[in-house]
Amino acid sequence: MLGENGGEIMYPDPGFPIYKSMIDFSGAKGVPYGLPEEKGFALDVDSVLGAITDKTRLVVINFPANPTGGMLSKSEMDRLVAGLAKHPKVAIMSDEIYSRLVYDDVKYTSFMQYPEIRD
């Protein structure tokens, strides 16, 4: 829906393979962002926000990440949301399919808990 020639869609890498396939199918340019092992396979907030351009149409977020299980802490999620709120023309697809598969007393934070980006 948001893919188009000239548009960019950011997606996690490693990630669910269909993200890249569908981006390519849509005609958009896929812009992968890493999930560094040294950060527990969570995205680097500054790197993701810094990669958004005027061509960015969508940012795909997946927590817990498939296939790594990586999560984002509440404080890092707060920073990510604050940064994304500055880009109101960029849509967010939050793949939360594994949100109930969280262990070790880690608290899951959904994007729906942030009214400032809900629209």
C-alpha positions in Angstrom: 0.0 0.0 0.0 2.8 2.4 0.8 5.3 1.0 -1.7 5.9 3.0 -4.8 8.7 3.8 -7.3 10.9 6.4 -5.7 9.7 5.6 -2.2 11.7 3.9 0.5 10.7 1.4 3.1 12.9 0.6 6.1 12.9 -2.9 7.4 14.8 -5.0 10.0 17.7 -7.1 8.9 17.9 -9.9 10.0 14.1 -10.1 9.8 11.1 -12.0 8.4 12.0 -12.6 4.7 8.6 -11.5 3.4 9.3 -7.9 4.4 12.0 -7.5 1.7 10.0 -9.6 -0.8 7.0 -7.4 -0.5 9.0 -4.2 -0.6 10.6 -5.3 -3.9 7.2 -6.3 -5.3 5.8 -2.9 -4.5 8.4 -1.1 -6.5 9.8 0.8 -3.4 13.5 0.7 -2.4 14.2 -1.4 0.6 16.4 0.2 3.2 17.5 -2.4 5.8 18.5 -1.4 9.3 20.6 -3.7 11.4 19.8 -5.4 14.7 23.2 -5.5 16.3 24.0 -8.5 18.5 25.8 -6.2 20.9 22.5 -4.4 21.5 20.7 -7.7 22.2 19.4 -7.7 18.5 17.4 -4.5 19.2 17.5 -1.7 16.6 19.8 1.2 17.2 17.4 4.1 17.6 19.8 6.8 16.4 20.7 4.8 13.3 17.1 4.2 12.4 16.0 7.8 12.9 19.1 9.1 11.1 18.3 7.0 8.0 14.8 8.5 7.5 14.7 10.7 4.4 12.1 12.6 2.5 11.6 9.4 0.4 10.8 7.2 3.5 7.2 6.1 3.4 7.2 3.3 6.0 9.3 1.9 8.8 8.7 -1.7 9.6 9.2 -2.5 13.3 9.1 -6.1 14.7 9.4 -6.8 18.5 10.1 -9.3 19.7 12.1 -9.6 16.5 11.8 -12.6 14.2 14.2 -14.5 14.1 16.4 -13.1 16.9 13.9 -12.4 19.7 15.5 -9.0 20.2 13.5 -6.4 22.2 13.6 -2.7 22.7 13.7 -1.4 26.3 10.9 1.0 27.4 13.3 3.9 27.5 14.6 3.2 24.0 11.1 2.8 22.8 10.3 6.2 24.2 13.2 7.7 22.3 12.2 5.9 19.1 8.6 7.1 19.4 9.7 10.7 20.1 11.9 10.6 17.0 9.2 9.0 14.8 6.7 11.6 15.9 8.9 14.2 14.2 8.2 12.5 10.9 4.4 12.5 10.6 4.4 11.5 6.9 6.2 8.3 7.7 3.9 5.4 8.5 4.9 2.8 11.0 4.1 -0.9 10.6 4.5 -2.5 14.0 4.6 -6.3 13.7 3.7 -7.4 17.2 2.8 -11.0 16.4 5.2 -12.3 19.0 4.3 -9.8 21.8 3.0 -12.6 24.0 6.2 -14.6 23.7 8.3 -12.5 26.1 10.3 -14.1 28.8 12.7 -13.3 31.7 10.4 -10.7 33.2 10.9 -8.4 30.2 8.0 -6.0 29.9 6.6 -5.6 26.4 5.7 -2.1 25.2 3.3 -1.7 22.2 3.3 1.2 19.8 -0.4 1.5 20.6 0.5 2.8 24.0 1.8 6.0 22.4 -1.2 8.3 21.4 1.2 10.8 19.8 1.9 8.4 16.9 -1.3 6.4 16.8 -2.7 8.2 13.8 
